[in-house]
Amino acid sequence: SFTTCTSKALGAYAMTSPSSGVAPRRATVVGLGLIGASVSLALRERDWGVTGVDADTVRANEALSVGAVDALGYDAEADLVVVAVPVSSIAAAVLTALEACPGAVVTDVGSVKGPVVAAMSDGRFVGGHPMAGSEQEGLSGADAALFSGATWVLTPTERTNASAHAAVRQVVASLGADVVELAPERHDELVALVSHVPHLAAATLMGIAASSAEEHATLLRLAAGGFRDMTRIAAGHPGIWPDICAENGDAIVAGLTTFVSALEEIRAVVAAGDRTALLDRLERARAARVNLPARLAAADDLVEMRIPVPDRPGVLAEVTTLASDLDVNIVDLEIAHSAEGDRGVLVIVVDSKAADLMRGALLARAYRPSVAALS
């Protein structure tokens, strides 16, 4: 609640208010593979002290030797813990981190959110998923700039501590990522469609080509730009995918069913020689691809929205996920806590062109926002 999330009450969370001018400077990263080590490098570039934890002692020592972390082990006084382990191990790792770092907010980077978030009752946990990666593997592929311009999903719920949510959001934005907030189940449905199913499709196509190449030795030599572009993601590390498919199986199966149905439809169009229907499908696909959103740039024309909010769990998550549903980018966010009483004020900064849309949606949900240009 807002009245229990004041900086005085939160102790280690005192740094989370964007208006305080004080940023957290101690973190622990659990899991020092590609994503975890990239998070660590990005934080260290921003003057954080970072300790690292990894079940593989060889990799942990390598991370220390190359300067990806400052020290090994949990920092009991950490402000932030980032869990970057395989999805089947995230819940246990988060529980360990919450206990080992009692003053920290804890987030993760797993590509499946529903089971992990459902398993957490501690409001200090904020589910997260950076939509970033590389064909390179492990620590050697780590890059402090990996998240610049990437979308980073947060999945707060009504159980999420508002200040913990705001703190993680602030840190993610500081790494150059565009923050999107979704309900955990909605995240899993959408990521199955835009990430999990495409990877399986690419791997399947690559497998067909590889099998055919055994009979036609020149086939892979003919692979041109289109084939290489479509199958590029099949070069990703295969070891993570059994866990992902196990944890997000229902959404992935639903996405594959839709994909197979669409392939059957296009097969029927080609078999019938229906040039008009084929051209229509290709034109619609081209238009959709051309109009994929680019990275959201910081708007020059910004407004501040001040939203009186009740002191109840989940209100911050409700507002930020609403913004994501409306495709409204929140450039900055602050919680103005109430010293007493049962209300607080949520302050968000958005592009002025999106202000009317956001304001109308908030009014429809019984909020009473005010809008003012930034001075």
C-alpha positions as CSV (number, residue, x, y, z in Angstrom):
1,S,0.0,0.0,0.0
2,F,1.1,3.6,-0.5
3,T,1.0,4.6,3.2
4,T,3.3,1.7,4.1
5,C,5.7,2.5,1.3
6,T,7.2,5.8,2.4
7,S,10.9,6.1,2.3
8,K,11.0,6.1,6.1
9,A,9.1,2.9,6.4
10,L,11.0,1.2,3.6
11,G,14.5,1.6,4.8
12,A,16.5,0.3,1.9
13,Y,13.8,1.3,-0.5
14,A,14.4,5.0,0.3
15,M,16.3,5.3,-2.9
16,T,13.3,4.4,-5.1
17,S,11.6,7.7,-5.5
18,P,12.7,9.3,-8.8
19,S,12.5,12.7,-7.2
20,S,14.9,11.8,-4.4
21,G,17.9,12.1,-6.7
22,V,19.4,9.1,-4.9
23,A,19.9,5.8,-6.9
24,P,20.6,2.4,-5.5
25,R,24.2,1.4,-5.9
26,R,24.4,-2.3,-4.7
27,A,23.2,-5.3,-6.6
28,T,23.5,-9.0,-6.8
29,V,23.1,-10.9,-10.0
30,V,22.2,-14.6,-9.8
31,G,23.2,-16.5,-12.9
32,L,26.1,-15.1,-14.9
33,G,25.3,-16.3,-18.4
34,L,24.6,-14.1,-21.4
35,I,21.7,-12.1,-19.9
36,G,22.9,-12.0,-16.3
37,A,26.4,-11.0,-17.1
38,S,25.0,-8.3,-19.5
39,V,22.8,-6.9,-16.7
40,S,25.9,-6.9,-14.4
41,L,28.0,-5.1,-16.9
42,A,25.3,-2.5,-17.6
43,L,24.9,-1.8,-13.9
44,R,28.6,-1.5,-13.3
45,E,28.8,1.0,-16.2
46,R,26.3,3.0,-14.1
47,D,28.4,2.9,-11.0
48,W,26.7,0.1,-9.2
49,G,28.7,-2.3,-7.1
50,V,27.7,-5.8,-8.3
51,T,28.2,-9.2,-6.7
52,G,27.6,-12.4,-8.6
53,V,26.2,-15.8,-7.9
54,D,26.4,-18.8,-10.2
55,A,26.0,-22.6,-9.6
56,D,28.9,-23.1,-12.0
57,T,32.0,-22.1,-10.0
58,V,34.2,-22.0,-13.1
59,R,31.8,-19.5,-14.7
60,A,31.5,-17.5,-11.5
61,N,35.3,-17.2,-11.2
62,E,35.6,-16.3,-14.9
63,A,33.0,-13.5,-14.4
64,L,35.1,-12.1,-11.5
65,S,38.3,-12.4,-13.5
66,V,37.0,-10.5,-16.5
67,G,35.4,-7.8,-14.3
68,A,31.8,-8.6,-15.0
69,V,31.2,-8.5,-11.2
70,D,33.1,-7.0,-8.3
71,A,32.8,-9.9,-6.0
72,L,31.1,-13.3,-5.6
73,G,28.2,-14.2,-3.3
74,Y,25.1,-12.5,-2.2
75,D,25.3,-9.0,-0.9
76,A,23.2,-8.9,2.3
77,E,22.8,-5.2,1.9
78,A,22.0,-5.2,-1.8
79,D,19.3,-2.8,-3.0
80,L,18.5,-5.0,-6.0
81,V,18.8,-8.6,-6.9
82,V,18.4,-9.8,-10.6
83,V,17.7,-13.5,-11.0
84,A,18.9,-14.8,-14.4
85,V,18.7,-18.6,-14.2
86,P,16.8,-21.1,-16.4
87,V,13.0,-20.6,-16.1
88,S,12.5,-23.9,-14.2
89,S,14.9,-22.7,-11.5
90,I,13.7,-19.1,-11.1
91,A,11.1,-19.5,-8.3
92,A,13.6,-21.3,-6.0
93,A,16.3,-18.7,-6.8
94,V,14.0,-15.8,-6.1
95,L,13.0,-17.2,-2.7
96,T,16.7,-17.7,-1.9
97,A,17.4,-14.1,-2.9
98,L,14.5,-12.7,-0.9
99,E,15.9,-14.4,2.2
100,A,19.6,-13.6,1.5
101,C,19.0,-9.9,0.8
102,P,16.2,-8.8,3.1
103,G,16.4,-5.1,2.1
104,A,16.4,-5.7,-1.7
105,V,13.8,-5.6,-4.4
106,V,14.1,-8.8,-6.5
107,T,13.4,-9.2,-10.2
108,D,14.1,-11.9,-12.8
109,V,14.6,-12.0,-16.5
110,G,12.8,-15.2,-17.4
111,S,10.7,-15.5,-20.6
112,V,7.8,-17.2,-18.8
113,K,6.1,-15.2,-16.1
114,G,2.9,-16.8,-15.0
115,P,4.2,-19.8,-12.8
116,V,6.9,-17.7,-11.2
117,V,4.7,-14.7,-10.3
118,A,2.0,-17.0,-9.0
119,A,4.5,-18.7,-6.7
120,M,5.6,-15.4,-5.0
121,S,3.7,-13.8,-2.1
122,D,6.5,-11.3,-1.2
123,G,5.7,-7.9,-2.5
124,R,9.4,-7.2,-3.0
125,F,9.4,-9.4,-6.1
126,V,8.7,-7.8,-9.5
127,G,8.6,-10.2,-12.5
128,G,10.6,-9.1,-15.5
129,H,11.6,-10.2,-19.0
130,P,14.0,-8.2,-21.3
131,M,13.2,-8.9,-24.9
132,A,16.8,-9.0,-25.9
133,G,19.3,-11.7,-26.7
134,S,22.2,-12.7,-29.0
135,E,23.3,-15.7,-31.0
136,Q,26.4,-15.6,-28.9
137,E,26.3,-17.7,-25.8
138,G,27.3,-17.4,-22.2
139,L,29.6,-14.9,-20.5
140,S,31.7,-14.4,-23.6
141,G,28.7,-12.9,-25.4
142,A,27.7,-10.5,-22.6
143,D,27.3,-6.9,-23.6
144,A,26.5,-3.9,-21.4
145,A,24.6,-2.3,-24.3
146,L,22.4,-5.4,-24.9
147,F,19.3,-3.7,-23.5
148,S,19.6,-0.3,-25.1
149,G,16.5,0.2,-27.2
150,A,15.0,-3.2,-26.2
151,T,11.6,-3.8,-24.7
152,W,11.7,-4.9,-21.1
153,V,8.4,-6.3,-19.8
154,L,7.5,-6.0,-16.1
155,T,4.6,-8.1,-14.7
156,P,3.4,-6.5,-11.4
157,T,0.3,-7.8,-9.7
158,E,-1.9,-6.6,-6.9
159,R,0.6,-8.2,-4.5
160,T,3.5,-6.2,-5.8
161,N,4.9,-3.5,-3.4
162,A,4.4,-0.2,-5.2
163,S,7.9,1.1,-4.3
164,A,9.5,-2.1,-5.4
165,H,7.7,-1.9,-8.7
166,A,8.8,1.8,-9.2
167,A,12.4,1.0,-8.2
168,V,12.7,-1.9,-10.7
169,R,11.1,0.2,-13.4
170,Q,13.5,3.0,-12.8
171,V,16.5,0.7,-13.0
172,V,15.3,-1.0,-16.2
173,A,14.8,2.4,-17.8
174,S,18.3,3.5,-16.8
175,L,19.7,0.6,-18.8
176,G,18.2,2.1,-22.0
177,A,15.2,-0.2,-22.2
178,D,11.6,0.7,-23.0
179,V,9.4,-0.6,-20.2
180,V,6.1,-2.3,-20.9
181,E,3.9,-3.6,-18.1
182,L,1.6,-6.6,-18.6
183,A,-0.3,-9.1,-16.5
184,P,1.8,-12.3,-16.2
185,E,-0.7,-14.5,-18.1
186,R,-1.0,-11.9,-20.9
187,H,2.8,-11.7,-21.2
188,D,3.0,-15.5,-21.6
189,E,0.3,-15.5,-24.3
190,L,2.0,-12.8,-26.3
191,V,5.6,-14.0,-25.9
192,A,4.5,-17.4,-27.1
193,L,3.3,-15.8,-30.3
194,V,6.2,-13.4,-30.9
195,S,9.1,-15.4,-29.5
196,H,8.5,-19.0,-28.6
197,V,6.6,-20.1,-31.7
198,P,8.9,-18.2,-34.1
199,H,11.9,-20.0,-32.5
200,L,10.3,-23.4,-32.9
201,A,9.2,-22.5,-36.5
202,A,12.7,-21.4,-37.4
203,A,14.3,-24.6,-35.8
204,T,11.8,-26.8,-37.7
205,L,12.5,-25.1,-41.1
206,M,16.2,-25.4,-40.5
207,G,15.8,-29.0,-39.6
208,I,13.9,-29.7,-42.9
209,A,16.6,-27.9,-44.9
210,A,19.3,-29.8,-43.1
211,S,17.6,-33.2,-43.7
212,S,17.1,-32.3,-47.4
213,A,20.7,-31.3,-47.6
214,E,21.8,-34.9,-46.9
215,E,20.3,-35.8,-50.3
216,H,21.0,-32.5,-52.1
217,A,24.5,-31.4,-51.1
218,T,24.1,-28.0,-52.7
219,L,20.8,-27.1,-50.9
220,L,22.4,-25.1,-48.1
221,R,24.7,-23.4,-50.5
222,L,21.7,-21.9,-52.1
223,A,20.4,-20.5,-48.8
224,A,20.1,-16.8,-49.5
225,G,19.1,-13.8,-47.4
226,G,15.5,-14.7,-46.8
227,F,16.2,-18.2,-45.5
228,R,19.1,-17.0,-43.4
229,D,17.0,-14.1,-41.9
230,M,14.1,-16.4,-41.1
231,T,16.3,-19.1,-39.5
232,R,18.8,-16.9,-37.7
233,I,17.2,-17.4,-34.3
234,A,17.6,-21.2,-34.7
235,A,21.2,-20.6,-33.8
236,G,20.3,-19.7,-30.3
237,H,21.3,-21.9,-27.4
238,P,18.9,-24.9,-27.5
239,G,19.4,-25.8,-23.8
240,I,16.9,-23.2,-22.6
241,W,14.0,-24.4,-24.7
242,P,12.8,-27.6,-23.0
243,D,12.2,-25.6,-19.8
244,I,10.4,-22.8,-21.7
245,C,8.2,-25.2,-23.5
246,A,7.4,-27.0,-20.2
247,E,6.6,-23.8,-18.3
248,N,4.6,-22.1,-21.1
249,G,3.3,-25.2,-22.8
250,D,-0.4,-24.2,-23.1
251,A,0.3,-20.9,-24.7
252,I,2.9,-22.3,-27.0
253,V,0.6,-25.1,-28.1
254,A,-2.2,-22.6,-28.8
255,G,0.2,-20.5,-30.8
256,L,1.5,-23.4,-32.8
257,T,-2.1,-24.5,-33.5
258,T,-2.9,-21.1,-34.9
259,F,0.3,-21.1,-37.0
260,V,-0.3,-24.5,-38.4
261,S,-3.9,-23.5,-39.3
262,A,-2.6,-20.4,-41.1
263,L,0.0,-22.5,-43.0
264,E,-2.8,-24.8,-44.1
265,E,-4.8,-21.8,-45.3
266,I,-1.9,-20.5,-47.3
267,R,-1.2,-23.9,-48.7
268,A,-4.8,-24.1,-49.9
269,V,-4.5,-20.7,-51.6
270,V,-1.3,-21.8,-53.4
271,A,-2.8,-25.1,-54.4
272,A,-5.9,-23.4,-55.8
273,G,-3.7,-21.0,-57.8
274,D,-5.7,-18.1,-56.4
275,R,-3.4,-15.2,-57.3
276,T,-5.7,-12.6,-55.9
277,A,-6.0,-14.2,-52.4
278,L,-2.3,-14.8,-52.3
279,L,-1.4,-11.3,-53.2
280,D,-3.9,-10.0,-50.6
281,R,-2.3,-12.1,-47.9
282,L,1.2,-11.0,-48.9
283,E,0.3,-7.3,-49.1
284,R,-1.3,-7.4,-45.6
285,A,1.7,-9.2,-44.2
286,R,4.1,-6.7,-45.8
287,A,2.1,-3.8,-44.4
288,A,2.1,-5.3,-40.9
289,R,5.9,-5.9,-41.1
290,V,6.6,-2.4,-42.3
291,N,4.5,-0.9,-39.5
292,L,6.2,-2.8,-36.7
293,P,6.9,-0.1,-34.0
294,A,10.4,1.2,-33.9
295,R,12.1,2.0,-30.6
296,L,10.1,4.7,-28.8
297,A,12.1,7.9,-28.7
298,A,11.9,10.3,-25.8
299,A,9.2,12.7,-26.7
300,D,10.0,16.4,-27.0
301,D,6.5,17.4,-26.1
302,L,5.7,15.9,-22.7
303,V,3.0,16.4,-20.2
304,E,2.7,15.4,-16.5
305,M,-0.3,13.5,-15.4
306,R,-1.1,13.5,-11.6
307,I,-3.4,10.7,-10.7
308,P,-4.9,10.6,-7.2
309,V,-4.9,6.9,-6.2
310,P,-6.4,4.9,-3.3
311,D,-4.1,3.2,-0.8
312,R,-4.7,-0.3,-1.9
313,P,-2.4,-3.1,-3.3
314,G,-2.0,-3.2,-7.1
315,V,-3.0,0.3,-8.0
316,L,0.4,1.1,-9.6
317,A,0.2,-2.1,-11.6
318,E,-3.3,-1.3,-12.7
319,V,-2.3,2.1,-14.1
320,T,0.9,1.0,-15.8
321,T,-0.6,-2.1,-17.4
322,L,-3.5,0.1,-18.7
323,A,-0.8,2.3,-20.4
324,S,0.7,-0.7,-22.0
325,D,-2.7,-1.9,-23.3
326,L,-3.2,1.6,-24.8
327,D,0.3,1.7,-26.3
328,V,1.1,4.8,-24.2
329,N,4.8,5.1,-23.3
330,I,5.4,6.2,-19.7
331,V,8.6,8.3,-19.9
332,D,8.9,8.8,-16.2
333,L,7.0,7.8,-13.1
334,E,6.9,8.9,-9.4
335,I,4.9,8.0,-6.4
336,A,4.0,10.9,-4.1
337,H,3.3,9.2,-0.8
338,S,0.7,10.4,1.6
339,A,2.0,11.0,5.1
340,E,-1.4,10.1,6.4
341,G,-4.8,9.2,5.1
342,D,-5.7,6.6,2.6
343,R,-4.7,8.2,-0.7
344,G,-1.5,9.1,-2.6
345,V,-0.7,10.6,-6.0
346,L,0.9,8.8,-8.9
347,V,2.8,11.1,-11.2
348,I,3.5,9.9,-14.8
349,V,5.1,11.7,-17.7
350,V,3.7,10.8,-21.2
351,D,3.8,12.2,-24.7
352,S,1.2,15.0,-25.0
353,K,-0.3,13.3,-28.1
354,A,-1.2,10.3,-25.9
355,A,-2.5,12.3,-22.9
356,D,-6.2,12.5,-24.0
357,L,-6.3,8.8,-24.7
358,M,-4.7,7.9,-21.3
359,R,-6.8,10.5,-19.4
360,G,-10.1,9.1,-21.0
361,A,-9.2,5.6,-20.1
362,L,-8.4,6.6,-16.5
363,L,-11.7,8.5,-16.2
364,A,-13.5,5.4,-17.4
365,R,-12.0,3.6,-14.5
366,A,-13.1,6.2,-11.9
367,Y,-9.6,7.9,-11.6
368,R,-9.5,11.7,-11.7
369,P,-6.2,12.6,-13.4
370,S,-5.0,16.2,-14.0
371,V,-2.8,17.1,-16.9
372,A,-0.2,19.8,-17.1
373,A,2.7,20.7,-19.5
374,L,6.1,20.2,-18.1
375,S,7.6,23.5,-17.1
